[in-house]
Amino acid sequence: MAIERTGHAKNCEKAEKPPCACACGGAEHGWQEGLAIAAAPSDSGLRKLVRAADAAWDAAAKEAADSTARRSKPWQQAVNGQRAAIKSFVADVVRWLRRDRNLYSATEEVGQPFRISRDKDPEDPRRRPTPEEKEQFVETHVIPRLRREFGDRHIDTFQKKARNAHFWCELLAQTARALDAFQNRYDQAKQDVVAALTSLDESRPDGWAALLPEQVVIRQAVELVFEHLPRAATGGIAVEDAFRLVWPARVLAVLMCREPRRHPAVLEYCVRPIVDYGTAEIREQVKDRLRQAFPLYWSEPPGGAPGGPA
């Protein structure tokens, strides 16, 4: 059995922007804190997110107004303006999760296989997991399984490349795209994700070329994600249930990535459909910020996206 990798940094779980510098390679980056805020009894955490996003947007505007440097594009499209727009969007996604408990539960389930270490026993944090519990964790979690199959040294190297290239949120974004495109054709959806992740084009994040020699690991990572998706679907473990997870996969990718300005797949296959989908109820103020920050994606008012959370 591979050695269980523990000690995932709490600041990674709460991170609001890259880079990720811990052993999760970005797989646990940011999303657990987003879910915790969505599940909290009080909405104080959500209100804090909204205030921070508004402050970031105002600060970006002030920075631009105070600058005497010549700008090649409007301030909203500069780095800080784009980050502030995404920050506002993430706050509205968390608000959506607070309203829609089914979406929250499904997103949490989709996220579980991406965890890298077993939580301590809440009843007795000093109790170490039994060998059987460790084995069960490895069986049901993607990165521990990769460690068992390829060895710690190999996966440590892979994870360093993965966090630089946004690998895990790219995998989620491509999975959401494929599940949406190949309704009820699970194997085709899986192979389409493999094809996307093992190719290089201009839409891939920076650093993707360094991952391409790891095609065997990439293929197995996709295989394991698609193995776990039906288990995460509400109502059973039949593969057709996995197609219910398009929206949770989109939400998880957004919470995990936090920098779609450098990640076209997350922006196109996750952020935009959520903005367009009515039930998400993204505020008009936030939509306006996104239109200003990312005009190539929202130059026109949203026209609607197909489907919705099951």
C-alpha positions as CSV (number, residue, x, y, z in Angstrom):
1,M,0.0,0.0,0.0
2,A,1.2,3.5,-0.7
3,I,2.1,5.7,2.2
4,E,-0.8,7.9,3.2
5,R,0.1,11.5,2.5
6,T,-1.2,13.6,5.3
7,G,-0.9,17.2,6.5
8,H,-2.8,19.0,3.8
9,A,-2.5,22.7,4.5
10,K,-5.6,24.5,5.8
11,N,-4.5,27.7,4.0
12,C,-4.8,25.7,0.8
13,E,-8.4,24.7,1.6
14,K,-9.2,28.4,2.2
15,A,-7.2,29.7,-0.7
16,E,-8.8,32.4,-2.9
17,K,-6.2,32.4,-5.6
18,P,-3.2,30.4,-6.9
19,P,-0.6,29.2,-6.6
20,C,-1.1,25.9,-4.7
21,A,2.1,24.8,-3.1
22,C,1.1,21.6,-1.2
23,A,0.9,17.9,-2.0
24,C,-2.7,18.1,-3.3
25,G,-1.4,19.6,-6.5
26,G,-4.5,21.9,-6.6
27,A,-7.0,19.1,-6.1
28,E,-8.1,20.4,-2.7
29,H,-7.4,24.1,-3.5
30,G,-10.1,26.4,-2.1
31,W,-13.2,24.4,-2.5
32,Q,-13.6,23.0,1.0
33,E,-13.8,26.5,2.5
34,G,-16.4,27.5,-0.1
35,L,-18.5,24.5,0.9
36,A,-18.0,25.3,4.6
37,I,-19.3,28.8,4.2
38,A,-22.2,27.5,2.2
39,A,-23.1,25.0,5.0
40,A,-22.6,27.4,7.9
41,P,-25.6,28.1,10.1
42,S,-25.0,31.8,9.8
43,D,-24.6,33.8,6.5
44,S,-21.8,35.9,8.1
45,G,-19.1,34.1,6.1
46,L,-21.0,34.7,2.8
47,R,-21.5,38.4,3.7
48,K,-17.8,38.6,4.4
49,L,-17.1,37.1,0.9
50,V,-19.4,39.6,-0.8
51,R,-17.8,42.6,1.1
52,A,-14.3,41.4,0.2
53,A,-15.3,41.1,-3.5
54,D,-16.8,44.5,-3.6
55,A,-13.7,46.0,-1.9
56,A,-11.4,44.2,-4.4
57,W,-13.5,45.6,-7.3
58,D,-13.4,49.2,-5.9
59,A,-9.6,48.8,-5.1
60,A,-8.9,47.8,-8.7
61,A,-10.8,50.8,-10.0
62,K,-9.0,53.1,-7.6
63,E,-5.6,51.6,-8.5
64,A,-6.3,52.3,-12.2
65,A,-7.5,55.9,-11.5
66,D,-4.4,56.6,-9.5
67,S,-2.0,55.2,-12.0
68,T,-0.2,57.4,-14.4
69,A,1.1,54.5,-16.4
70,R,-0.2,54.1,-19.9
71,R,-2.6,51.2,-20.1
72,S,-3.1,48.9,-23.2
73,K,-6.6,47.9,-22.1
74,P,-9.4,49.1,-19.8
75,W,-8.7,48.6,-16.1
76,Q,-11.6,46.1,-15.7
77,Q,-9.7,43.7,-18.1
78,A,-6.5,44.0,-16.2
79,V,-5.4,41.3,-13.7
80,N,-6.9,42.8,-10.6
81,G,-10.2,43.7,-12.3
82,Q,-10.6,40.2,-13.6
83,R,-9.7,38.7,-10.2
84,A,-12.2,41.0,-8.5
85,A,-14.9,40.0,-10.9
86,I,-14.3,36.3,-10.3
87,K,-14.2,36.9,-6.6
88,S,-17.7,38.4,-6.9
89,F,-18.8,35.4,-9.0
90,V,-17.5,32.9,-6.4
91,A,-19.5,34.6,-3.7
92,D,-22.7,34.3,-5.7
93,V,-21.9,30.6,-6.4
94,V,-21.5,30.0,-2.6
95,R,-24.9,31.8,-2.1
96,W,-26.4,29.4,-4.7
97,L,-25.0,26.5,-2.7
98,R,-26.6,27.8,0.4
99,R,-30.0,28.0,-1.3
100,D,-29.9,24.7,-3.1
101,R,-29.1,21.9,-0.6
102,N,-29.3,19.2,-3.3
103,L,-26.6,21.0,-5.3
104,Y,-24.5,21.5,-2.2
105,S,-24.7,17.8,-1.3
106,A,-23.9,16.7,-4.9
107,T,-20.9,19.1,-5.1
108,E,-19.6,17.8,-1.8
109,E,-19.9,14.3,-3.1
110,V,-18.1,15.0,-6.3
111,G,-15.3,16.7,-4.3
112,Q,-14.7,13.8,-1.9
113,P,-12.6,11.6,-4.3
114,F,-10.2,14.5,-4.8
115,R,-9.2,14.6,-1.1
116,I,-5.6,13.4,-0.5
117,S,-5.7,12.2,3.1
118,R,-8.1,10.7,5.6
119,D,-9.8,13.0,8.1
120,K,-9.2,12.4,11.7
121,D,-11.9,10.7,13.7
122,P,-14.2,13.6,14.9
123,E,-15.0,11.7,18.0
124,D,-11.4,11.0,18.9
125,P,-8.8,13.0,16.8
126,R,-6.0,11.1,18.4
127,R,-7.2,7.8,17.1
128,R,-5.2,6.6,14.1
129,P,-7.1,4.9,11.2
130,T,-6.9,1.2,11.1
131,P,-5.2,-0.5,8.1
132,E,-8.6,-1.4,6.8
133,E,-9.7,2.2,6.9
134,K,-6.6,3.4,5.2
135,E,-7.1,0.8,2.5
136,Q,-10.7,1.9,2.0
137,F,-9.6,5.5,1.7
138,V,-7.0,4.6,-1.0
139,E,-9.7,2.7,-2.9
140,T,-12.1,5.5,-3.0
141,H,-9.8,8.5,-3.6
142,V,-8.1,9.4,-6.8
143,I,-4.7,10.7,-5.8
144,P,-4.0,8.0,-3.1
145,R,-4.9,5.4,-5.8
146,L,-2.5,7.0,-8.2
147,R,0.2,6.9,-5.5
148,R,-0.4,3.2,-5.0
149,E,-0.3,2.4,-8.7
150,F,2.6,4.7,-9.7
151,G,4.6,5.3,-6.5
152,D,5.0,8.3,-4.3
153,R,8.0,9.7,-6.1
154,H,6.3,9.6,-9.5
155,I,3.1,11.2,-8.3
156,D,5.0,13.9,-6.3
157,T,6.6,14.9,-9.6
158,F,3.3,14.8,-11.4
159,Q,1.6,16.9,-8.7
160,K,4.2,19.6,-9.0
161,K,3.4,19.9,-12.7
162,A,-0.3,19.5,-12.1
163,R,-0.6,22.5,-9.8
164,N,1.3,24.7,-12.2
165,A,-0.9,23.6,-15.1
166,H,-4.3,23.7,-13.3
167,F,-4.6,20.0,-14.1
168,W,-7.3,19.0,-11.6
169,C,-9.7,21.9,-12.4
170,E,-9.0,21.3,-16.1
171,L,-10.0,17.7,-15.6
172,L,-13.3,18.8,-13.9
173,A,-14.1,21.4,-16.5
174,Q,-13.5,18.9,-19.4
175,T,-15.6,16.3,-17.5
176,A,-18.5,18.8,-17.2
177,R,-18.2,19.6,-20.9
178,A,-18.1,15.9,-21.9
179,L,-21.0,14.9,-19.7
180,D,-23.1,17.7,-21.2
181,A,-22.1,16.8,-24.7
182,F,-22.4,13.0,-24.6
183,Q,-25.6,12.5,-22.7
184,N,-26.0,8.8,-21.8
185,R,-22.8,7.8,-23.6
186,Y,-20.5,7.4,-20.6
187,D,-17.5,5.7,-22.3
188,Q,-17.5,8.3,-25.1
189,A,-17.6,11.1,-22.5
190,K,-14.6,9.5,-20.7
191,Q,-12.6,9.0,-23.9
192,D,-13.3,12.6,-24.9
193,V,-11.9,13.9,-21.6
194,V,-8.8,11.7,-22.1
195,A,-8.4,13.1,-25.7
196,A,-8.7,16.7,-24.4
197,L,-6.2,16.2,-21.6
198,T,-3.6,14.4,-23.6
199,S,-3.5,17.1,-26.4
200,L,-2.0,20.5,-26.4
201,D,-3.7,23.5,-27.9
202,E,-4.0,27.2,-27.2
203,S,-6.9,26.7,-24.7
204,R,-4.8,24.7,-22.3
205,P,-3.3,26.5,-19.2
206,D,0.3,27.5,-19.1
207,G,2.5,24.6,-18.2
208,W,0.4,22.0,-19.9
209,A,3.2,20.9,-22.2
210,A,5.2,19.7,-19.2
211,L,2.3,17.3,-18.3
212,L,2.0,15.6,-21.7
213,P,4.8,13.0,-21.1
214,E,2.6,11.8,-18.2
215,Q,-0.1,10.5,-20.5
216,V,-0.3,7.2,-18.6
217,V,-1.0,8.9,-15.3
218,I,-3.5,11.3,-17.0
219,R,-5.4,8.5,-18.5
220,Q,-5.6,6.7,-15.2
221,A,-6.6,9.9,-13.4
222,V,-9.6,10.2,-15.8
223,E,-10.4,6.5,-15.4
224,L,-10.5,6.9,-11.6
225,V,-12.6,10.1,-11.7
226,F,-15.1,8.4,-14.0
227,E,-15.1,5.4,-11.7
228,H,-16.1,7.5,-8.8
229,L,-18.6,9.8,-10.4
230,P,-21.5,7.3,-10.4
231,R,-21.0,6.7,-6.7
232,A,-21.3,10.4,-6.1
233,A,-24.6,10.7,-8.0
234,T,-27.7,10.9,-5.9
235,G,-29.8,7.8,-6.2
236,G,-27.4,5.0,-7.0
237,I,-24.2,3.9,-8.7
238,A,-25.5,3.3,-12.2
239,V,-23.3,5.1,-14.7
240,E,-26.3,7.0,-16.2
241,D,-26.6,8.7,-12.8
242,A,-23.3,10.4,-13.4
243,F,-24.9,12.7,-16.0
244,R,-26.7,14.4,-13.1
245,L,-23.3,15.8,-12.0
246,V,-22.6,18.3,-14.8
247,W,-23.6,21.2,-12.5
248,P,-21.8,20.0,-9.4
249,A,-18.7,19.4,-11.5
250,R,-18.9,23.0,-12.8
251,V,-19.3,24.4,-9.3
252,L,-16.4,22.4,-7.9
253,A,-14.1,23.4,-10.8
254,V,-14.9,27.1,-10.1
255,L,-14.3,26.8,-6.4
256,M,-11.1,24.8,-7.0
257,C,-9.6,27.0,-9.7
258,R,-10.2,30.6,-8.5
259,E,-8.2,32.0,-11.5
260,P,-10.3,31.4,-14.6
261,R,-8.8,34.4,-16.2
262,R,-5.8,32.1,-17.0
263,H,-7.9,29.0,-17.5
264,P,-10.1,29.1,-20.6
265,A,-11.8,25.7,-20.0
266,V,-13.1,26.7,-16.6
267,L,-14.2,30.1,-17.9
268,E,-16.0,28.6,-20.9
269,Y,-17.4,25.3,-19.6
270,C,-18.1,26.3,-15.9
271,V,-18.3,30.0,-15.3
272,R,-20.3,31.0,-18.4
273,P,-22.9,28.2,-18.0
274,I,-23.4,29.1,-14.4
275,V,-23.8,32.8,-15.3
276,D,-26.3,31.9,-18.0
277,Y,-28.3,29.5,-15.9
278,G,-31.3,31.2,-14.3
279,T,-31.5,29.1,-11.1
280,A,-28.0,30.2,-10.2
281,E,-29.4,33.7,-9.8
282,I,-26.0,35.4,-10.3
283,R,-26.6,39.1,-9.5
284,E,-26.8,41.6,-12.4
285,Q,-24.0,43.6,-10.7
286,V,-21.8,40.5,-10.8
287,K,-22.7,39.8,-14.4
288,D,-21.8,43.3,-15.3
289,R,-18.4,42.9,-13.7
290,L,-17.8,39.7,-15.6
291,R,-18.9,41.4,-18.9
292,Q,-16.4,44.2,-18.3
293,A,-13.6,41.9,-17.1
294,F,-14.0,39.2,-19.8
295,P,-15.6,40.9,-22.9
296,L,-14.8,38.0,-25.2
297,Y,-17.1,35.8,-23.2
298,W,-19.9,38.3,-22.2
299,S,-20.0,40.9,-24.9
300,E,-23.7,40.3,-25.3
301,P,-26.3,39.6,-22.5
302,P,-26.5,35.9,-21.5
303,G,-28.7,33.8,-23.8
304,G,-29.3,30.9,-21.5
305,A,-27.7,27.5,-21.0
306,P,-29.3,24.1,-21.4
307,G,-30.3,21.9,-18.5
308,G,-29.9,22.4,-14.8
309,P,-29.0,20.6,-11.6
310,A,-30.9,17.4,-11.2
